[in-house]
Amino acid sequence: MTPLGLGASAAGGLFIGAAAWALGLLSAEPALPAGSVASAAGLCAMGLAGGLAGSLADSWLGAVCQAMYRCSVCGRDIEKNRHCGAAAVPVRGFSWMTNDLVNFLSSAAGGAAAWALSLVFA
């Protein structure tokens, strides 16, 4: 995690929120229920929360839980249990926590954070 990475996550989340608002303006049917606050600020806040939560979850899960191995031939740190035609040595994490699972859980965390914030604006 770096300030640049957090800034990029925040910018991406804000962009998604702004795009949702802009596309909502083009829709003939309102995207949100009647009486909800479909403001640019609300959607940008939801995008920001989702982007940061997903990014932080990805960093934490990747650093703490994701399975990492070291190639017994070339010494590289890798995500798979085989490299250079030989079995790799486990370094950290859980064998079942693959990069794909980290990405899925991080996306779910980002979506859950945005959804939770949507309850405030609904």
Steps between C-alpha positions, in 0.01 A plus 500: 500500500633837401351849494507482120312170503238629742464815290452292186239286676317810618513654153370180341215476748407864449506448124265200527261701718508796262446272200200339674351842563566618141352184349201534731431840346473337158250239616131549433419296814646600838764251612432551870169464686274803529599720792866394500782747477646440154744783522843513351646533850317192625602282208859627515509422873378146431759456226774639723406270788482197272830577329691557823345201680577269209853629466575471871346151517712393203818630660430335834383166362788488254762575764362285781284221362595434136710190436851588390774258403871519423635314199755244614688538170520875426407642842219728374196566717195375310125442543493143366629185668716400202762694304798410280359147478540439874290526813519837674542549873215665695605838644180644651124505486241228463528250215132549408526884486587550135540836327162444331334454840673812635367696201148362549492577874645847446238579237229371734636720782496804272148424385382446857649833612330685215171321570521580872556866421209491256273423794593840642409677176185299424 
